[in-house]
Amino acid sequence: MDWLGIKEFFKDTFKYLFIIVFVLFLVIYIITLQQVVGPSMSPTLNSGDVVFLDKISYRFIDIKRNDIVALYYADSKYLIKRIVGMPGDKIEFKDNQLYVNDEIVSEDYLADDTITNDFKLSDIGYTTIPEDMYLVLGDNREDSLDSRDEKVGLIPKKNILGKVRIKIWPLNEIKIVK
């Protein structure tokens, strides 16, 4: 019996198993690829774009206004949206302008011709955003299923999968997402 051959076989098998387990760990807990579906985040992200989703950083750092996140919605579906409202915020859109706690906030990431219809938190049953909840919107406000719709509403922190970090597809448009 060739003990040396058997030993080498098990050594090689262990290396491949380790690589497989490591990659699975990365994909489940650290990063994953997500494809953008639909036009709701245009012009920042377009339908068909592929992004790296950082699934671990929100365990150590706080979610911030304007972060682009992927979130669970309706069982197995997910959405990619921008955080616009934080816990404790009073949000209102009036005359195409965002007001956070009665102060005007600039949205430099929107296309110049973007129109946001008037909206108040009270339209979905709140005066301020509760603790561990977030108001999310698509950058293409005229074609976005987001927190303004009662079906989506405010998003609990536990439903946020992670932060979109890098757009990797199409290859000629690779960039850090802001």
C-alpha positions in Angstrom: 0.0 0.0 0.0 1.3 3.5 -0.9 1.0 5.4 2.4 2.8 8.4 0.9 0.2 8.7 -1.8 -2.7 8.3 0.6 -1.1 11.0 2.9 -0.7 13.4 -0.1 -4.3 12.7 -1.2 -5.7 13.7 2.3 -3.4 16.7 2.5 -4.6 18.0 -0.9 -8.2 17.2 0.0 -7.9 19.2 3.3 -6.5 22.2 1.4 -9.5 22.2 -1.0 -12.0 21.7 1.8 -10.4 24.6 3.7 -10.7 26.9 0.7 -14.4 25.9 0.1 -15.2 26.5 3.8 -13.4 29.8 3.8 -15.2 31.0 0.6 -18.6 29.9 2.1 -17.8 31.8 5.3 -16.9 34.9 3.3 -20.1 34.7 1.2 -22.4 34.0 4.1 -21.0 36.4 6.7 -18.7 39.0 5.1 -19.3 39.9 1.5 -21.5 38.9 -1.3 -22.4 39.9 -4.8 -25.8 41.4 -5.5 -27.3 42.4 -8.8 -29.3 45.6 -9.1 -32.8 44.9 -10.4 -34.9 47.7 -11.9 -34.3 51.5 -12.4 -35.0 52.7 -8.8 -31.4 53.6 -8.0 -30.6 55.3 -11.3 -28.4 57.3 -11.9 -26.2 55.9 -9.1 -26.8 52.3 -9.9 -28.6 50.9 -13.0 -30.5 47.7 -13.6 -28.0 44.9 -14.3 -25.2 46.4 -12.3 -23.4 44.0 -10.0 -22.2 45.3 -6.6 -20.2 44.0 -3.6 -22.3 44.0 -0.5 -20.4 44.4 2.8 -22.4 42.3 5.3 -20.3 42.7 8.4 -19.4 46.4 9.0 -22.8 47.3 10.4 -22.1 44.9 13.3 -19.3 47.2 14.3 -20.2 50.7 12.9 -23.5 52.6 12.8 -25.6 53.0 9.7 -25.3 56.5 8.3 -27.6 58.8 6.3 -27.0 58.4 2.6 -25.6 54.9 2.9 -26.8 52.6 0.0 -27.9 49.3 1.5 -29.5 46.1 0.5 -32.4 45.0 2.5 -34.9 42.2 2.9 -38.3 42.8 1.5 -41.3 40.4 1.2 -39.8 37.0 2.1 -37.0 36.2 -0.3 -36.9 39.5 -2.3 -34.4 42.2 -1.6 -34.2 45.9 -2.5 -31.2 48.3 -2.9 -32.0 51.7 -1.5 -30.5 54.8 0.1 -30.9 55.6 3.8 -32.6 59.0 4.0 -34.2 58.9 7.5 -32.5 57.8 10.7 -34.1 56.9 14.1 -35.5 60.0 15.8 -35.8 62.0 12.5 -38.8 63.9 11.3 -38.8 63.6 7.5 -40.8 65.7 5.0 -40.6 66.3 1.3 -42.1 69.6 0.3 -41.8 71.3 -3.1 -39.2 68.8 -4.2 -37.0 69.5 -1.2 -36.0 67.2 1.7 -36.5 68.4 5.2 -34.9 66.5 8.1 -36.0 67.7 11.5 -37.4 70.9 9.8 -34.0 71.7 8.1 -33.4 71.6 4.4 -31.0 68.8 3.4 -29.2 68.7 0.0 -29.3 65.5 -2.0 -26.3 66.0 -4.4 -26.5 62.3 -5.5 -29.8 62.9 -7.4 -30.1 63.7 -11.1 -30.9 67.4 -11.7 -34.4 66.6 -13.1 -35.4 64.3 -10.2 -38.9 65.1 -8.8 -39.9 63.9 -5.4 -43.6 64.2 -4.7 -44.6 65.8 -1.3 -44.4 63.2 1.5 -44.5 63.2 5.3 -43.9 60.5 7.8 -47.5 60.8 8.9 -48.5 59.5 5.4 -47.3 56.1 6.6 -48.4 56.5 10.2 -45.4 58.0 12.1 -44.4 61.4 13.5 -40.7 60.5 13.9 -38.7 57.4 12.9 -38.7 54.9 15.8 -35.5 53.4 17.2 -33.8 50.8 15.0 -36.0 51.8 12.0 -34.9 53.6 8.8 -36.6 55.5 5.9 -35.1 54.3 2.6 -35.6 55.8 -0.9 -34.5 55.0 -4.4 -32.5 57.7 -6.2 -35.0 57.6 -9.1 -37.8 58.8 -7.0 -40.4 58.7 -9.8 -39.8 54.9 -10.3 -39.0 53.4 -6.9 -40.7 51.1 -4.5 -39.4 52.4 -1.2 -40.5 53.6 2.3 -43.1 56.0 0.9 -45.1 52.9 -0.1 -47.1 51.3 2.8 -46.1 47.9 1.5 -42.5 48.8 2.3 -42.7 51.4 5.0 -39.9 52.0 7.5 -37.2 49.3 7.5 -36.1 47.6 10.8 -32.4 47.4 11.2 -32.5 43.6 11.3 -33.8 43.7 7.7 -30.7 45.5 6.4 -28.4 43.0 4.8 -25.4 45.3 4.4 -23.8 48.2 2.8 -23.2 48.5 -1.0 -19.5 49.2 -1.3 -18.2 48.7 -4.9 -19.9 48.5 -8.3 -18.0 45.8 -10.2 -20.1 45.4 -13.3 -20.1 46.5 -16.0 -16.3 46.3 -15.9 -15.8 49.7 -17.6 -17.8 51.4 -14.7 -16.1 49.9 -11.7 -16.3 52.4 -8.8 -16.7 52.9 -5.1 -20.4 53.5 -4.4 -21.3 56.7 -2.6 
